[in-house]
Amino acid sequence: MKLLKFEASWCGPCKMMNPIIEELKQEYPNVEFESLSVEEESELVQKYGVKTVPTFIMLKENKQVGQLVGLVDKEDLIGLLNLKSE
């Protein structure tokens, strides 16, 4: 499973999410966390329809199973990490 975090260097809310992501990395060692710059990853931005940063996309077996947009709390991200594909 993989959590993609789309962010931008100028994005305050993106930076505010970093400590929460670091905590989750420790709590969910089986999940791969990947931070992607919307400025550098335009193909992935287009593929996933990212319009706002931060955007979090949960992948399971390379298929999108969930998404959160904006400044969210840790509990919301935990819910996203616990999603199962159907």
Helices and strands as residue ranges (DSSP letters): E 2-7, H 12-27, E 32-37, H 42-48, E 55-60, E 63-69, H 74-81
